[in-house]
Amino acid sequence: LGTQRQVEKLERTLELPVIGAEHAPNLIAWLEAQDVRPVAAIDVAQAAIEASGPLLTETDTHLDIEAPDTPVLVRANDASLARSVQNLISNAVKYGGSDRWVGVRVAPADGRMVAIAVSDHGTGIPEADLKKIFEPFYRGQRALDGQVHGSGLGLSLVDRIVRQHGGRVQVQSSAK
């Protein structure tokens, strides 16, 4: 690719239990009350990408997707999970910098989980903000300084939905 400029990487990963993994009784009760069924994780990611289409087009953002050849199934409310991934894509576009690139990766994780990761080449999240970004209404100083539109609820909702599915959200960031 010739010379590559250094970019900072921000990756948010949703890890969800694959079908057959053990669930706590209260999680099972919640899942049974929802429209939960086996769904391919790639289908969740594709639905989020499709819903993000207007934003990606409007901002001229290129999106790459990577997934295994064999679909990995999870028990999920696919609509709520897709909204969570869509929120991560939206954040990647908002904070991804001038590079206008978003990556979505679906991959097995530790044998019992599947990861749906959303990456961008933005400036990253300052370390002081990392522990707070999942708190309701929290907006980092860069969001406030840059006058980026948002309520501060998106990541807290993503975290809640993923936890209700028995998963977890992880963030890796190299802030400039």
N, CA, C and O of each residue as an XYZ file, in Angstrom:
704
protein
N       0.806     -1.201      0.000
C       0.000      0.000      0.000
C       0.847      1.261      0.000
O       0.317      2.355      0.197
N       2.139      1.135     -0.215
C       2.996      2.309     -0.175
C       3.146      2.805      1.244
O       3.144      2.018      2.191
N       3.275      4.095      1.387
C       3.407      4.637      2.737
C       2.034      4.817      3.342
O       1.092      5.263      2.686
N       1.945      4.460      4.604
C       0.678      4.637      5.316
C       0.902      5.659      6.405
O       1.896      5.609      7.129
N      -0.025      6.582      6.516
C       0.100      7.508      7.631
C      -0.377      6.808      8.883
O      -1.271      5.962      8.842
N       0.226      7.172      9.986
C      -0.179      6.562     11.248
C      -1.546      7.093     11.628
O      -1.811      8.293     11.566
N      -2.390      6.186     12.015
C      -3.718      6.563     12.489
C      -3.960      5.896     13.824
O      -3.438      4.817     14.104
N      -4.741      6.539     14.620
C      -5.125      5.960     15.905
C      -6.332      5.084     15.676
O      -7.194      5.390     14.853
N      -6.383      4.004     16.405
C      -7.457      3.044     16.214
C      -8.375      3.046     17.419
O      -7.926      3.022     18.565
N      -9.637      3.074     17.147
C     -10.643      2.953     18.188
C     -11.498      1.768     17.813
O     -12.015      1.688     16.698
N     -11.644      0.854     18.740
C     -12.449     -0.313     18.454
C     -13.365     -0.577     19.623
O     -12.924     -0.664     20.769
N     -14.627     -0.701     19.330
C     -15.608     -1.079     20.337
C     -16.072     -2.470     19.966
O     -16.461     -2.712     18.823
N     -16.035     -3.378     20.906
C     -16.375     -4.762     20.631
C     -17.515     -5.217     21.510
O     -17.484     -5.042     22.728
N     -18.515     -5.797     20.892
C     -19.599     -6.434     21.615
C     -19.292     -7.921     21.626
O     -19.102     -8.520     20.567
N     -19.242     -8.515     22.788
C     -19.052     -9.954     22.866
C     -20.336    -10.559     23.398
O     -20.818    -10.176     24.465
N     -20.886    -11.500     22.657
C     -22.175    -12.095     22.976
C     -22.043    -13.605     23.076
O     -21.253    -14.212     22.353
N     -22.820    -14.217     23.976
C     -22.737    -15.671     24.101
C     -23.267    -16.367     22.850
O     -24.295    -15.971     22.303
N     -22.569    -17.395     22.405
C     -23.055    -18.183     21.279
C     -24.096    -19.160     21.805
O     -24.161    -19.427     23.005
N     -24.895    -19.683     20.910
C     -25.918    -20.644     21.319
C     -25.239    -21.836     21.973
O     -24.237    -22.348     21.473
N     -25.791    -22.266     23.083
C     -25.228    -23.397     23.812
C     -24.446    -22.963     25.031
O     -24.145    -23.786     25.895
N     -24.109    -21.683     25.120
C     -23.383    -21.198     26.293
C     -24.338    -21.163     27.482
O     -25.548    -21.011     27.311
N     -23.792    -21.304     28.677
C     -24.615    -21.280     29.888
C     -25.081    -19.848     30.165
O     -24.329    -18.893     29.970
N     -26.320    -19.714     30.618
C     -26.877    -18.411     30.951
C     -27.381    -18.423     32.381
O     -27.836    -19.451     32.883
N     -27.297    -17.289     33.024
C     -27.855    -17.160     34.373
C     -29.376    -17.213     34.282
O     -29.940    -16.781     33.276
N     -30.066    -17.736     35.318
C     -31.536    -17.847     35.269
C     -32.247    -16.524     35.003
O     -33.226    -16.503     34.257
N     -31.785    -15.416     35.592
C     -32.461    -14.138     35.353
C     -32.275    -13.673     33.913
O     -33.151    -13.001     33.368
N     -31.158    -14.014     33.292
C     -30.937    -13.672     31.892
C     -31.901    -14.464     31.013
O     -32.476    -13.920     30.070
N     -32.075    -15.734     31.317
C     -32.994    -16.561     30.537
C     -34.410    -16.002     30.626
O     -35.115    -15.939     29.619
N     -34.830    -15.599     31.817
C     -36.172    -15.032     31.980
C     -36.335    -13.773     31.131
O     -37.367    -13.590     30.486
N     -35.322    -12.907     31.129
C     -35.392    -11.691     30.327
C     -35.456    -12.040     28.843
O     -36.270    -11.490     28.101
N     -34.595    -12.953     28.421
C     -34.551    -13.319     27.012
C     -35.873    -13.940     26.553
O     -36.336    -13.674     25.444
N     -36.475    -14.768     27.409
C     -37.738    -15.397     27.049
C     -38.850    -14.361     26.911
O     -39.790    -14.568     26.144
N     -38.760    -13.261     27.634
C     -39.778    -12.216     27.559
C     -39.605    -11.350     26.308
O     -40.515    -10.604     25.945
N     -38.470    -11.439     25.662
C     -38.179    -10.652     24.466
C     -38.438    -11.494     23.227
O     -38.697    -12.694     23.318
N     -38.366    -10.860     22.087
C     -38.442    -11.584     20.819
C     -37.036    -12.092     20.520
O     -36.329    -11.551     19.670
N     -36.648    -13.142     21.236
C     -35.288    -13.667     21.141
C     -35.322    -14.997     20.404
O     -36.152    -15.865     20.673
N     -34.407    -15.125     19.481
C     -34.317    -16.366     18.707
C     -32.893    -16.508     18.188
O     -32.116    -15.554     18.228
N     -32.550    -17.698     17.702
C     -31.225    -17.850     17.103
C     -31.094    -16.949     15.878
O     -31.979    -16.909     15.023
N     -29.994    -16.239     15.809
C     -29.748    -15.336     14.686
C     -28.249    -15.349     14.386
O     -27.427    -15.443     15.298
N     -27.910    -15.257     13.130
C     -26.503    -15.187     12.739
C     -25.965    -13.798     13.081
O     -26.576    -12.786     12.738
N     -24.834    -13.762     13.749
C     -24.240    -12.472     14.134
C     -23.980    -11.589     12.916
O     -24.096    -10.366     13.004
N     -23.631    -12.191     11.788
C     -23.396    -11.403     10.576
C     -24.687    -10.728     10.114
O     -24.643     -9.630      9.559
N     -25.842    -11.374     10.338
C     -27.115    -10.757      9.961
C     -27.403     -9.527     10.814
O     -27.948     -8.537     10.326
N     -27.032     -9.599     12.095
C     -27.174     -8.441     12.981
C     -26.311     -7.292     12.463
O     -26.769     -6.154     12.357
N     -25.054     -7.610     12.140
C     -24.134     -6.579     11.637
C     -24.636     -6.007     10.314
O     -24.589     -4.794     10.106
N     -25.116     -6.870      9.422
C     -25.619     -6.392      8.116
C     -26.832     -5.484      8.275
O     -26.963     -4.491      7.559
N     -27.723     -5.821      9.215
C     -28.894     -4.968      9.463
C     -28.462     -3.591      9.968
O     -29.034     -2.574      9.575
N     -27.458     -3.564     10.835
C     -26.942     -2.289     11.354
C     -26.299     -1.470     10.237
O     -26.473     -0.253     10.171
N     -25.564     -2.137      9.372
C     -24.914     -1.452      8.254
C     -25.966     -0.886      7.303
O     -25.851      0.253      6.848
N     -26.985     -1.681      7.006
C     -28.058     -1.218      6.123
C     -28.765      0.001      6.720
O     -29.041      0.971      6.014
N     -29.055     -0.054      8.019
C     -29.717      1.081      8.678
C     -28.808      2.309      8.711
O     -29.294      3.439      8.759
N     -27.497      2.095      8.685
C     -26.527      3.192      8.707
C     -26.250      3.735      7.307
O     -25.523      4.717      7.157
N     -26.815      3.116      6.298
C     -26.543      3.499      4.912
C     -26.670      4.980      4.617
O     -25.757      5.557      4.028
N     -27.779      5.626      5.006
C     -27.896      7.066      4.715
C     -26.778      7.900      5.356
O     -26.252      8.817      4.725
N     -26.415      7.587      6.598
C     -25.336      8.324      7.262
C     -24.004      8.081      6.565
O     -23.228      9.016      6.367
N     -23.735      6.836      6.193
C     -22.480      6.510      5.504
C     -22.401      7.230      4.157
O     -21.342      7.734      3.782
N     -23.509      7.277      3.436
C     -23.549      7.955      2.138
C     -23.398      9.460      2.306
O     -22.623     10.101      1.596
N     -24.147     10.015      3.250
C     -24.122     11.463      3.485
C     -22.718     11.956      3.857
O     -22.316     13.048      3.458
N     -21.985     11.159      4.613
C     -20.656     11.566      5.072
C     -19.537     11.005      4.197
O     -18.357     11.200      4.488
N     -19.917     10.306      3.119
C     -18.950      9.707      2.204
C     -17.949      8.815      2.961
O     -16.741      8.866      2.727
N     -18.492      8.002      3.870
C     -17.669      7.109      4.688
C     -17.627      5.727      4.065
O     -18.662      5.161      3.714
N     -16.422      5.186      3.932
C     -16.231      3.836      3.411
C     -16.325      2.846      4.566
O     -15.751      3.078      5.629
N     -17.040      1.752      4.366
C     -17.182      0.742      5.401
C     -16.677     -0.591      4.857
O     -17.066     -1.024      3.772
N     -15.803     -1.231      5.633
C     -15.334     -2.577      5.327
C     -15.933     -3.530      6.340
O     -16.046     -3.198      7.520
N     -16.321     -4.723      5.881
C     -16.861     -5.729      6.786
C     -16.060     -7.015      6.624
O     -15.677     -7.405      5.521
N     -15.824     -7.655      7.755
C     -15.088     -8.915      7.782
C     -15.882     -9.892      8.644
O     -16.307     -9.552      9.749
N     -16.078    -11.109      8.131
C     -16.846    -12.108      8.867
C     -16.360    -13.503      8.481
O     -15.814    -13.698      7.395
N     -16.558    -14.467      9.370
C     -16.158    -15.837      9.037
C     -17.065    -16.416      7.945
O     -18.192    -15.959      7.753
N     -16.557    -17.423      7.240
C     -17.347    -18.055      6.184
C     -18.577    -18.764      6.744
O     -19.634    -18.783      6.112
N     -18.433    -19.346      7.936
C     -19.540    -20.050      8.576
C     -20.194    -19.114      9.585
O     -19.531    -18.657     10.516
N     -21.481    -18.821      9.419
C     -22.149    -17.916     10.363
C     -22.131    -18.465     11.790
O     -22.281    -19.666     12.015
N     -21.945    -17.557     12.742
C     -21.982    -17.903     14.161
C     -23.333    -17.438     14.688
O     -23.702    -16.273     14.539
N     -24.072    -18.367     15.310
C     -25.392    -18.041     15.819
C     -25.341    -17.584     17.269
O     -24.560    -18.092     18.073
N     -26.186    -16.617     17.581
C     -26.376    -16.157     18.955
C     -27.874    -16.108     19.215
O     -28.668    -15.960     18.285
N     -28.261    -16.234     20.489
C     -29.673    -16.033     20.866
C     -29.819    -14.552     21.151
O     -29.197    -14.018     22.069
N     -30.645    -13.897     20.358
C     -30.721    -12.446     20.491
C     -32.042    -11.906     19.990
O     -32.737    -12.528     19.187
N     -32.362    -10.733     20.488
C     -33.382     -9.902     19.873
C     -32.616     -9.149     18.793
O     -31.937     -8.163     19.078
N     -32.726     -9.611     17.575
C     -31.874     -9.077     16.521
C     -32.081     -7.590     16.281
O     -31.132     -6.893     15.923
N     -33.289     -7.087     16.467
C     -33.539     -5.660     16.239
C     -32.812     -4.798     17.266
O     -32.182     -3.805     16.899
N     -32.888     -5.161     18.543
C     -32.215     -4.333     19.555
C     -30.700     -4.452     19.438
O     -29.982     -3.473     19.639
N     -30.217     -5.638     19.115
C     -28.779     -5.811     18.957
C     -28.272     -5.047     17.732
O     -27.197     -4.448     17.773
N     -29.040     -5.069     16.649
C     -28.656     -4.313     15.453
C     -28.628     -2.812     15.741
O     -27.759     -2.098     15.241
N     -29.582     -2.333     16.548
C     -29.565     -0.911     16.930
C     -28.301     -0.572     17.722
O     -27.751      0.521     17.587
N     -27.849     -1.510     18.541
C     -26.619     -1.285     19.302
C     -25.419     -1.150     18.365
O     -24.596     -0.249     18.525
N     -25.329     -2.044     17.396
C     -24.222     -1.980     16.433
C     -24.347     -0.722     15.587
O     -23.343     -0.085     15.269
N     -25.567     -0.360     15.223
C     -25.789      0.869     14.452
C     -25.296      2.085     15.236
O     -24.705      2.998     14.659
N     -25.536      2.099     16.544
C     -25.049      3.206     17.368
C     -23.524      3.283     17.333
O     -22.958      4.372     17.253
N     -22.863      2.131     17.391
C     -21.398      2.127     17.333
C     -20.905      2.621     15.979
O     -19.913      3.345     15.907
N     -21.590      2.235     14.906
C     -21.220      2.721     13.573
C     -21.405      4.232     13.501
O     -20.550      4.939     12.968
N     -22.514      4.726     14.035
C     -22.768      6.166     14.045
C     -21.665      6.906     14.803
O     -21.183      7.942     14.344
N     -21.270      6.380     15.954
C     -20.188      7.014     16.715
C     -18.873      6.977     15.942
O     -18.106      7.940     15.966
N     -18.615      5.869     15.260
C     -17.379      5.765     14.478
C     -17.359      6.808     13.363
O     -16.308      7.367     13.051
N     -18.519      7.069     12.765
C     -18.594      8.101     11.724
C     -18.398      9.484     12.351
O     -17.644     10.301     11.823
N     -19.077      9.747     13.480
C     -18.992     11.070     14.126
C     -17.578     11.398     14.594
O     -17.115     12.530     14.452
N     -16.899     10.400     15.152
C     -15.605     10.646     15.784
C     -14.437     10.038     15.011
O     -13.309     10.015     15.502
N     -14.709      9.549     13.807
C     -13.688      8.850     13.036
C     -12.684      9.721     12.329
O     -11.776      9.206     11.677
N     -12.816     11.009     12.437
C     -11.847     11.912     11.818
C     -12.059     12.051     10.324
O     -13.080     11.630      9.779
N     -11.084     12.646      9.679
C     -11.201     12.960      8.252
C     -10.964     11.749      7.357
O     -11.188     11.827      6.149
N     -10.517     10.636      7.926
C     -10.226      9.438      7.134
C     -11.478      8.841      6.507
O     -11.396      8.210      5.453
N     -12.633      9.027      7.134
C     -13.925      8.543      6.636
C     -13.902      7.044      6.343
O     -14.261      6.601      5.252
N     -13.469      6.275      7.346
C     -13.431      4.815      7.241
C     -13.994      4.202      8.517
O     -13.699      4.659      9.622
N     -14.809      3.161      8.350
C     -15.335      2.380      9.469
C     -15.154      0.909      9.117
O     -15.405      0.491      7.986
N     -14.718      0.138     10.094
C     -14.601     -1.303      9.913
C     -15.559     -2.019     10.838
O     -15.717     -1.630     11.995
N     -16.198     -3.063     10.339
C     -17.068     -3.917     11.151
C     -16.539     -5.334     10.992
O     -16.382     -5.829      9.876
N     -16.266     -5.981     12.123
C     -15.724     -7.341     12.102
C     -16.577     -8.232     12.991
O     -16.886     -7.878     14.129
N     -16.955     -9.387     12.464
C     -17.679    -10.408     13.219
C     -16.741    -11.601     13.318
O     -16.226    -12.077     12.306
N     -16.517    -12.090     14.547
C     -15.579    -13.204     14.721
C     -15.886    -13.960     16.008
O     -16.343    -13.370     16.986
N     -15.634    -15.273     16.005
C     -15.749    -16.019     17.260
C     -14.748    -15.461     18.275
O     -13.665    -15.003     17.910
N     -15.129    -15.509     19.549
C     -14.244    -15.013     20.616
C     -14.269    -16.019     21.762
O     -15.340    -16.306     22.295
N     -13.174    -16.535     22.135
C     -12.937    -17.469     23.248
C     -13.820    -18.721     23.248
O     -14.016    -19.324     24.303
N     -14.343    -19.116     22.117
C     -15.085    -20.362     22.014
C     -16.535    -20.315     22.452
O     -17.352    -21.094     21.960
N     -16.870    -19.426     23.357
C     -18.249    -19.340     23.849
C     -18.919    -18.030     23.468
O     -20.107    -17.847     23.735
N     -18.196    -17.136     22.864
C     -18.726    -15.815     22.552
C     -18.468    -15.498     21.080
O     -17.646    -16.135     20.421
N     -19.183    -14.513     20.595
C     -18.928    -13.967     19.272
C     -18.719    -12.463     19.456
O     -19.421    -11.814     20.231
N     -17.757    -11.932     18.740
C     -17.463    -10.499     18.837
C     -17.959     -9.795     17.577
O     -17.769    -10.274     16.458
N     -18.593     -8.656     17.788
C     -18.927     -7.745     16.697
C     -18.170     -6.464     17.018
O     -18.522     -5.742     17.951
N     -17.140     -6.192     16.247
C     -16.266     -5.048     16.526
C     -16.473     -3.957     15.488
O     -16.613     -4.235     14.297
N     -16.490     -2.712     15.953
C     -16.597     -1.552     15.082
C     -15.352     -0.706     15.322
O     -15.054     -0.337     16.458
N     -14.628     -0.401     14.250
C     -13.362      0.338     14.352
C     -13.411      1.599     13.502
O     -14.164      1.688     12.533
N     -12.596      2.565     13.887
C     -12.406      3.755     13.057
C     -10.974      4.236     13.235
O     -10.224      3.679     14.037
N     -10.599      5.249     12.505
C      -9.248      5.817     12.577
C      -9.262      7.221     13.170
O      -8.462      8.073     12.784
N     -10.163      7.453     14.100
C     -10.283      8.774     14.713
C      -9.194      9.041     15.738
O      -8.213      8.304     15.840
N      -9.389     10.104     16.488
C      -8.382     10.533     17.462
C      -8.410      9.714     18.737
O      -7.523      9.862     19.578
N      -9.393      8.862     18.901
C      -9.469      8.010     20.089
C     -10.165      8.712     21.240
O     -10.574      9.869     21.141
N     -10.286      7.980     22.326
C     -10.947      8.490     23.525
C      -9.890      8.696     24.595
O      -9.142      7.766     24.897
N      -9.805      9.887     25.181
C      -8.834     10.107     26.248
C      -9.032      9.107     27.390
O     -10.161      8.744     27.719
N      -7.948      8.678     27.977
C      -8.008      7.674     29.041
C      -8.942      8.084     30.175
O      -9.627      7.238     30.751
N      -8.972      9.368     30.497
C      -9.836      9.848     31.582
C     -11.318      9.627     31.269
O     -12.129      9.486     32.185
N     -11.672      9.595     29.996
C     -13.067      9.410     29.598
C     -13.469      7.942     29.483
O     -14.655      7.623     29.564
N     -12.509      7.050     29.296
C     -12.829      5.649     29.020
C     -13.722      5.010     30.071
O     -14.613      4.234     29.726
N     -13.506      5.315     31.336
C     -14.291      4.697     32.401
C     -15.691      5.299     32.516
O     -16.550      4.748     33.204
N     -15.919      6.422     31.849
C     -17.193      7.128     31.995
C     -18.109      7.029     30.780
O     -19.288      7.371     30.876
N     -17.602      6.577     29.655
C     -18.372      6.679     28.409
C     -19.653      5.854     28.401
O     -20.531      6.092     27.572
N     -19.775      4.887     29.308
C     -20.997      4.084     29.352
C     -21.994      4.600     30.381
O     -23.051      3.998     30.572
N     -21.674      5.701     31.041
C     -22.604      6.319     31.986
C     -23.649      7.121     31.203
O     -23.315      7.812     30.240
N     -24.921      7.023     31.623
C     -25.956      7.796     30.915
C     -25.648      9.296     30.920
O     -25.248      9.859     31.939
N     -25.838      9.913     29.788
C     -25.671     11.351     29.560
C     -24.222     11.830     29.576
O     -23.981     13.030     29.450
N     -23.260     10.939     29.725
C     -21.863     11.377     29.722
C     -21.430     11.686     28.301
O     -21.660     10.903     27.379
N     -20.801     12.834     28.139
C     -20.215     13.224     26.858
C     -18.826     13.727     27.152
O     -18.644     14.627     27.972
N     -17.856     13.159     26.493
C     -16.473     13.559     26.702
C     -16.219     14.991     26.262
O     -17.000     15.583     25.517
N     -15.116     15.527     26.739
C     -14.776     16.912     26.429
C     -14.606     17.136     24.928
O     -14.963     18.194     24.411
N     -14.062     16.143     24.233
C     -13.889     16.299     22.781
C     -15.227     16.431     22.076
O     -15.350     17.187     21.111
N     -16.239     15.699     22.552
C     -17.572     15.806     21.958
C     -18.144     17.191     22.215
O     -18.751     17.798     21.333
N     -17.945     17.682     23.428
C     -18.455     19.003     23.777
C     -17.703     20.095     23.033
O     -18.318     21.022     22.506
N     -16.365     19.996     22.982
C     -15.547     20.989     22.287
C     -15.831     21.001     20.787
O     -15.876     22.058     20.158
N     -16.021     19.805     20.226
C     -16.262     19.686     18.793
C     -17.705     19.890     18.406
O     -18.053     19.815     17.227
N     -18.551     20.147     19.389
C     -19.980     20.356     19.165
C     -20.587     19.228     18.335
O     -21.356     19.458     17.402
N     -20.214     17.995     18.707
C     -20.756     16.815     18.039
C     -22.132     16.538     18.618
O     -22.301     16.477     19.836
N     -23.116     16.371     17.741
C     -24.493     16.133     18.164
C     -24.605     14.800     18.893
O     -24.032     13.798     18.466
N     -25.342     14.796     19.988
C     -25.603     13.570     20.725
C     -26.138     13.878     22.108
O     -26.018     14.998     22.605
N     -26.735     12.856     22.724
C     -27.324     13.034     24.048
C     -26.482     12.436     25.153
O     -26.698     12.729     26.329
N     -25.515     11.590     24.783
C     -24.754     10.889     25.802
C     -25.447      9.627     26.277
O     -25.017      9.020     27.258
N     -26.508      9.222     25.601
C     -27.239      8.008     25.990
C     -26.866      6.781     25.159
O     -27.069      5.652     25.606
N     -26.336      6.982     23.983
C     -26.105      5.874     23.055
C     -25.276      4.745     23.629
O     -25.714      3.594     23.609
N     -24.095      5.039     24.139
C     -23.226      3.972     24.636
C     -23.770      3.324     25.901
O     -23.539      2.138     26.132
N     -24.489      4.081     26.722
C     -25.077      3.458     27.912
C     -26.174      2.478     27.499
O     -26.332      1.428     28.122
N     -26.930      2.810     26.457
C     -27.950      1.891     25.955
C     -27.315      0.667     25.293
O     -27.790     -0.454     25.475
N     -26.254      0.878     24.534
C     -25.528     -0.247     23.934
C     -25.068     -1.199     25.034
O     -25.273     -2.409     24.943
N     -24.452     -0.649     26.063
C     -23.954     -1.476     27.168
C     -25.086     -2.248     27.831
O     -24.946     -3.437     28.117
N     -26.189     -1.587     28.071
C     -27.329     -2.247     28.738
C     -27.903     -3.376     27.882
O     -28.159     -4.469     28.386
N     -28.101     -3.118     26.608
C     -28.662     -4.133     25.715
C     -27.732     -5.337     25.613
O     -28.184     -6.481     25.671
N     -26.453     -5.085     25.463
C     -25.493     -6.185     25.339
C     -25.436     -6.991     26.632
O     -25.380     -8.221     26.596
N     -25.451     -6.312     27.765
C     -25.448     -7.033     29.049
C     -26.724     -7.862     29.221
O     -26.672     -8.970     29.756
N     -27.851     -7.343     28.777
C     -29.093     -8.104     28.864
C     -29.051     -9.353     27.995
O     -29.783    -10.310     28.245
N     -28.212     -9.347     26.991
C     -28.020    -10.528     26.148
C     -26.920    -11.440     26.706
O     -26.562    -12.432     26.071
N     -26.392    -11.116     27.866
C     -25.341    -11.949     28.470
C     -23.953    -11.642     27.954
O     -23.025    -12.423     28.165
N     -23.799    -10.520     27.283
C     -22.509    -10.158     26.712
C     -21.841     -9.012     27.448
O     -22.254     -8.636     28.545
N     -20.821     -8.470     26.842
C     -20.098     -7.330     27.399
C     -19.576     -6.450     26.281
O     -19.363     -6.902     25.156
N     -19.376     -5.199     26.610
C     -18.827     -4.236     25.652
C     -17.414     -3.904     26.095
O     -17.177     -3.636     27.273
N     -16.489     -3.919     25.175
C     -15.105     -3.564     25.465
C     -14.683     -2.437     24.532
O     -15.141     -2.350     23.393
N     -13.808     -1.581     25.031
C     -13.289     -0.484     24.221
C     -11.771     -0.530     24.247
O     -11.153     -0.671     25.303
N     -11.185     -0.410     23.069
C      -9.742     -0.252     22.942
C      -9.525      1.075     22.223
O     -10.079      1.315     21.151
N      -8.714      1.923     22.828
C      -8.506      3.227     22.236
C      -7.076      3.682     22.441
O      -6.474      3.459     23.491
N      -6.549      4.323     21.416
C      -5.239      4.963     21.499
C      -5.475      6.435     21.235
O      -5.487      6.873     20.085
N      -5.662      7.198     22.299
C      -5.988      8.610     22.134
C      -4.735      9.412     21.812
O      -3.658      9.174     22.359
N      -4.910     10.368     20.912
C      -3.808     11.280     20.560
C      -3.757     12.392     21.563
O      -2.906     13.276     21.462
